[in-house]
Amino acid sequence: MAGHGRLGSSHLSKRILGAQLASISDIFMLRLLLSAAVMPGGIAVPALVDPLASLANERAKMPENLKKLDKVLETPSDNANAPQILVVGDSWADVVASGSSAGLGFFQGKLKKHGCKAGVRSIAVPGTMASDWSNGTYLEKLKQGAKTHDYVWIVLLGNDALEFTQTHCGLHVAPERCGDMLFATALAQMYKIVDAIHEVNPDATVMGFGYDTMFGGLGCGAVTRIMFPRCYLPRGGGNACFNKQFLRIQEVFDTVAANRPFVKKASILGATQVAGGDAKASTAADRHIDMDKMGPAKYWPDYLGCFHPGVLGEDCGANVVMEEFVRTFWVDELKCSGVEESIAVV
């Protein structure tokens, strides 16, 4: 997903205005919304992150990153007798599963901690969307990799949501309508992806999830206001309105899992809020987030563009979400021993 781009709030407003606004009243309202981005306690903060600039930067690098996938897929697994996991998706996947021979990624590290035997390859490409992986060269690379892997873990739709809300919604479309359109578009793309995987490898198990709630970092409220600005109008519902629509991404994966027997359901929702001590969130059987809040700032810092979990220190967002994912899905799926194992990383 998009990350790293930092610009002032005036430049951020100008970029969005050129893409989706047409009237003086719209310009005034969006600037007002951006200026209202606050941290807990009511402290106003500037818009530090320009997600559209970050996404454009990542997509400009996609052709070069695409060239690296053949090497990843051609490298033999050092753990060939264990189940093989293929990670595919955007920069979120790259952040949490970009291990190498020099060190384990966060995902691989948690597999090792729980004694899960597996080989892991990541062909995640920052900036990509479901529309990239559902056809053309990216789909062919995915199918190539899927043939030799037992599992395919998909991390997508964050960039799709960012792009779709700018080109199809804005201030003139109600959040519910925008969410419905995004859901329908994303669901169609995801069916193409999982069906293509199943076609080339009927034995492969596919899974994915809709991230966790994010955007709690300094200035990251500007991102939520860009994506669903009408949520932050008076009586618009605020964070609860935004979260309701952003959770449609998880709904896409749940719907696919309910209609494709080779796709398994997974979720990490609530992981960082629970880790941050929010009593209104839960990762138990009734898994849910605190709809009125974003992910805690300590786990979703602005230095990775607000969309990505933090990566610094042991108690970082990436460790929290991957602990949740491995604990709730992979431990049972791989029948992990609980004793640390070696993990092959490509």
Secondary structure, 3 states (H helix, E strand, C coil): CCCCCECCHHHHHHHHHHHHCCCHHHHHHHHHHHHCCEECCCEECCCCECHHHHHHHHHHCHHHHHCCHHHHHHCCCCCCCCCEEEEEECHHHHHHHCCECCECCHHHHHHHHCCCCCEEEECCCCCCCHHHHCCHHHHHHHHHHHCCCCEEEEECCHHHHHHHHHHHCHHHCCHHHHHHHHHHHHHHHHHHHHHHHHHHCCCCEEEECCCCCCCCCCCCHHHHHHHCHHHHCCCCCHHHHHHHHHCHHHHHHHHHHHHCCCEEECCCCCHHHHHCCCCCCECCCCCECCCCCCCCCCCCCHHHCCCCCCCCCCCCHHHHHHHHHHHHHHHHHCCCCCCCCCCEEC
